[in-house]
Amino acid sequence: MARILTGIQASGRPHLGNILGAILPAIKLSQNPDNQSFLFIADLHSMTTIKDAKIMQENTRAVAAAWLACGFDAEKNFFYRQSRLAGYHTELMWYLNCQTPFPMLANAHSFKDKSDRLSDINAGLFTYPVLQAADIVLYGANFVPVGKDQRQHLEMSKDIAAAFNRTYGEVLILPEALIDENVMVIPGTDGTKMSKSYNNFIDVFLPEKPLLKAIKSIISDSTPLEASKNPDTDITFKLFTLLADPNEIEEMRTNYLNGGYGYGHAKQALFELIWRKFEKEREIFNYYMQNTEALEEKLKAGEEKAKEIAEKTINDVRGVLGYL
């Protein structure tokens, strides 16, 4: 049985881009009976940017609630917070730190992208890839789903684990990247990739009026209502095609081309589609956000299961290091 591991930072409520691009594909993998899925909330990693405890807790709850709302089976799989098993993660990180060359970390995208402002970089960001390696090999993950832009960090995780094995023997399982070449890039309300950092996202868990307001903020051109419009260059239409069935897509395409159909009409249709399509998910999300004890119960049960595997790995590592 293949172990597949996914870590999600506690950076805020997951949005439409997260759901279509990462959450639903990962859940589909987890539903394969030949797979054993590990989903953890990377709240230790989030500390590199988030310093407020209340925000961290709220974000963690929102990420957990969103995955459950979208159908992740916490009983069949492993569902846990990194921070609740921090002793195992950070202990293994230290052992791997001692196998990791400085130039490798200096070449990591997470560091290089900010290296022109060294005073803003904390040590946690610099050693981020080593903690990531520990997160993965601690649970013997065979595969880690990543986007093309994350391939480097996964390769670093594999290299770090391989360096440990060359010194101490075949103790750690080397992970492989699982890259979906067809992964969707979800456009945000401004046409660039949907991202919380760009503030161009659509939160499908919002109440009706705020959700409609977010969708109405999608950028469109100034083509008059009565004129024909090009659906293939319009952000609203692109988002609609990611969620609608073929008949609905063809109907909207015809409306665009025929004219007499404004962008306001299209945005209203997109709103109604999202409101209908995520009705069940919104209900489950709100339940867990309002019933934190039920959410806590799910996470604690997952953490107990994950602890058994983490403890075995740490003991194996301690053994070859001479610490047992």
C-alpha positions in Angstrom: 0.0 0.0 0.0 1.4 3.4 -1.0 1.6 6.2 1.5 0.8 9.6 0.1 1.5 12.6 2.2 0.1 16.2 1.9 0.9 19.1 4.1 -1.2 22.3 4.1 0.0 25.5 5.8 -2.4 27.2 8.2 -2.3 30.4 6.2 -6.1 31.1 6.1 -9.4 29.7 4.9 -8.9 27.6 1.8 -10.4 29.3 -1.3 -11.7 28.0 -4.6 -8.2 27.8 -6.1 -7.0 25.6 -3.2 -10.1 23.4 -3.4 -9.9 22.7 -7.2 -6.2 22.7 -7.5 -5.1 20.8 -4.4 -7.9 19.6 -2.0 -10.1 17.7 -4.4 -7.3 16.0 -6.3 -5.7 14.9 -3.0 -9.0 13.6 -1.7 -9.5 11.6 -4.9 -6.1 10.0 -4.3 -7.1 9.2 -0.7 -10.2 7.4 -2.0 -8.1 4.8 -3.8 -8.1 1.6 -1.7 -4.4 1.0 -2.6 -3.4 4.3 -1.0 -2.9 5.4 2.6 -3.2 9.1 2.9 -1.5 11.4 5.4 -3.0 14.9 5.6 -1.4 17.3 8.1 -1.8 20.9 8.9 1.7 22.5 8.7 1.2 24.9 11.5 4.8 24.8 12.5 5.8 26.0 9.0 3.2 28.8 9.3 5.2 30.3 12.2 7.6 31.7 9.7 5.0 34.3 8.8 2.2 34.1 11.3 3.0 35.4 14.8 -0.5 35.8 16.3 -1.7 32.8 18.3 -5.4 33.5 17.7 -5.0 33.8 13.9 -3.0 30.6 13.9 -5.7 28.7 15.8 -8.5 30.1 13.6 -6.6 29.3 10.4 -5.8 25.8 11.6 -9.5 25.2 12.3 -10.5 26.6 9.0 -8.1 24.4 7.0 -9.2 21.3 8.9 -12.9 22.1 8.5 -12.5 22.7 4.8 -10.8 19.3 4.1 -13.5 17.5 6.1 -16.2 19.5 4.3 -14.8 18.5 0.9 -14.9 14.8 1.8 -11.6 13.8 3.3 -12.2 10.6 5.3 -10.3 11.1 8.6 -11.2 7.6 9.9 -9.7 5.7 6.9 -6.7 8.0 6.6 -4.4 10.1 8.8 -5.5 13.6 9.8 -3.3 15.6 12.2 -1.7 18.9 13.2 2.1 19.1 12.9 2.4 21.0 16.1 0.7 18.2 18.2 3.5 15.9 17.1 6.2 18.6 17.2 8.6 16.7 19.3 9.0 14.0 16.6 9.1 16.5 13.7 11.6 18.8 15.2 13.8 16.0 16.6 14.1 14.4 13.2 14.7 17.9 11.7 17.8 18.3 13.9 19.2 15.0 12.8 18.6 15.9 9.2 20.0 19.4 9.7 23.3 17.8 10.5 23.3 16.1 7.1 22.2 19.1 5.1 24.9 21.3 3.4 24.5 25.1 3.8 24.6 25.8 0.0 21.5 23.5 -0.6 19.4 25.7 1.8 20.8 28.9 0.3 19.6 27.7 -3.1 16.1 26.9 -2.0 13.4 29.0 -3.7 11.8 29.8 -0.3 15.0 31.5 0.7 16.3 32.9 -2.6 13.0 34.7 -3.4 13.5 36.8 -0.3 17.3 36.9 -0.1 17.5 40.5 -1.2 15.9 41.4 2.1 18.0 39.3 4.5 16.9 41.3 7.6 13.3 40.1 7.0 14.4 36.4 6.9 14.2 34.3 10.0 16.1 31.1 10.6 12.9 29.1 10.3 12.4 30.2 6.7 16.0 29.3 5.9 15.7 25.8 7.4 12.2 25.3 6.1 13.2 22.6 3.6 14.8 20.5 6.4 11.6 20.5 8.5 9.7 19.7 5.3 12.0 16.7 4.8 11.4 15.6 8.4 7.6 15.9 7.9 7.7 13.6 4.9 10.2 10.9 6.0 8.9 10.7 9.5 5.8 8.9 8.1 7.6 6.8 5.5 5.7 8.6 2.7 6.2 7.1 -0.8 4.7 9.9 -2.7 4.1 13.6 -2.2 1.7 15.4 -4.5 3.3 18.7 -5.5 2.9 21.4 -8.2 5.7 22.0 -10.7 6.8 25.0 -8.6 7.3 22.9 -5.6 9.3 20.1 -7.2 12.6 21.6 -6.0 11.7 21.3 -2.3 10.6 17.7 -2.7 13.8 16.8 -4.5 15.7 18.4 -1.6 13.7 16.3 0.9 14.7 13.2 -1.0 18.4 14.3 -1.2 18.5 15.1 2.5 17.0 11.7 3.4 19.4 9.9 1.0 22.4 11.7 2.7 21.2 10.3 6.0 20.9 6.8 4.6 24.4 7.0 3.1 25.8 7.7 6.5 23.7 5.4 8.7 22.2 2.8 6.4 18.8 2.4 4.7 16.7 3.8 7.5 14.5 6.4 5.8 12.1 5.8 2.9 13.0 8.2 0.0 9.9 10.1 -1.2 9.0 10.6 -4.8 7.2 13.6 -6.3 3.7 13.0 -7.6 3.2 15.7 -10.2 -0.1 16.0 -12.1 0.9 17.7 -15.4 -2.8 18.6 -15.9 -3.2 20.4 -12.6 -5.5 23.4 -13.0 -4.2 26.9 -12.5 -7.3 28.7 -11.1 -7.5 32.4 -12.1 -8.2 34.9 -9.4 -10.6 37.8 -9.6 -7.9 39.9 -11.3 -6.9 37.2 -13.8 -3.6 36.2 -12.2 -3.3 32.9 -10.2 -5.8 32.8 -7.4 -3.9 33.4 -4.1 -4.5 34.8 -0.6 -1.3 36.8 -1.0 -2.7 38.6 -4.0 -6.1 39.1 -2.3 -7.8 37.9 -5.5 -9.5 34.8 -4.2 -13.1 33.5 -3.9 -14.0 32.0 -0.6 -16.8 29.4 -1.3 -17.6 29.2 2.4 -18.8 32.8 2.7 -22.4 33.7 3.4 -24.5 34.7 0.4 -24.0 38.5 0.2 -20.2 38.5 0.8 -19.8 35.7 -1.8 -21.8 37.6 -4.4 -19.7 40.7 -3.6 -16.5 38.8 -4.2 -17.7 37.5 -7.5 -18.9 40.9 -8.6 -15.3 42.1 -8.1 -14.0 40.0 -10.9 -12.4 42.2 -13.5 -14.0 42.4 -16.9 -13.6 44.7 -20.0 -15.8 47.5 -21.1 -17.7 45.8 -23.9 -21.3 47.1 -24.0 -24.1 44.8 -22.9 -25.6 44.5 -26.3 -22.3 43.6 -28.1 -20.9 40.2 -28.7 -18.2 39.1 -26.2 -15.2 36.8 -26.4 -15.8 34.1 -23.7 -12.3 32.8 -24.0 -10.7 36.0 -22.7 -13.1 36.6 -19.8 -12.2 35.6 -16.3 -15.8 35.0 -15.2 -16.3 32.6 -18.1 -13.1 30.7 -17.3 -14.1 30.2 -13.7 -17.6 29.1 -14.8 -16.1 26.4 -17.1 -14.2 24.9 -14.2 -17.4 24.1 -12.3 -20.3 23.9 -14.8 -21.5 20.9 -16.8 -21.0 20.9 -20.6 -24.5 22.1 -21.4 -24.3 25.0 -19.0 -20.9 26.0 -20.5 -22.2 25.8 -24.0 -25.3 27.9 -23.1 -23.1 30.6 -21.5 -20.7 30.6 -24.5 -23.7 31.2 -26.8 -25.0 34.0 -24.6 -21.5 35.7 -24.8 -21.3 35.4 -28.6 -24.9 36.5 -29.3 -24.7 39.8 -27.3 -27.4 41.2 -25.1 -25.8 39.4 -22.2 -23.7 41.4 -19.8 -20.8 40.5 -17.6 -23.2 41.2 -14.7 -25.4 38.4 -15.9 -22.4 36.1 -16.2 -21.3 36.9 -12.6 -24.7 36.2 -11.3 -24.7 32.9 -13.0 -21.3 32.0 -11.6 -22.5 33.0 -8.1 -25.6 30.8 -8.4 -23.4 27.9 -9.6 -20.9 28.2 -6.7 -23.7 28.7 -4.2 -25.5 25.6 -5.4 -22.4 23.4 -6.0 -20.8 24.0 -2.6 -24.0 24.0 -0.5 -23.2 20.7 1.3 -19.5 21.7 1.8 -20.6 25.1 3.2 -22.9 23.4 5.7 -20.3 21.0 6.9 -17.6 23.7 7.1 -19.8 25.9 9.2 -20.7 23.0 11.5 -17.1 22.3 12.3 -16.2 26.0 12.7 -19.0 26.4 15.2 -18.5 23.0 16.9 -14.8 23.1 17.7 -15.1 20.1 20.0 -16.2 17.9 17.1 -13.3 19.1 15.0 -10.9 18.6 17.9 -12.1 15.1 18.3 -11.3 14.3 14.7 -7.8 15.8 14.9 -6.9 14.2 18.2 -7.9 10.7 16.9 -5.7 11.3 13.8 -2.8 12.5 15.9 -2.9 9.3 18.1 -2.7 7.2 14.9 0.1 9.3 13.4 2.0 9.2 16.7 2.5 5.4 16.4 4.2 5.7 13.0 6.3 8.8 14.0 7.5 7.1 17.2 8.7 4.0 15.3 10.6 6.1 12.8 12.2 8.2 15.6 13.3 5.1 17.4 14.8 3.6 14.3 16.7 6.8 13.7 17.8 7.0 17.4 19.0 3.4 17.2 21.4 4.0 14.3 22.6 7.3 15.8 23.5 5.5 19.1 20.9 7.3 21.2 19.0 4.2 22.3 
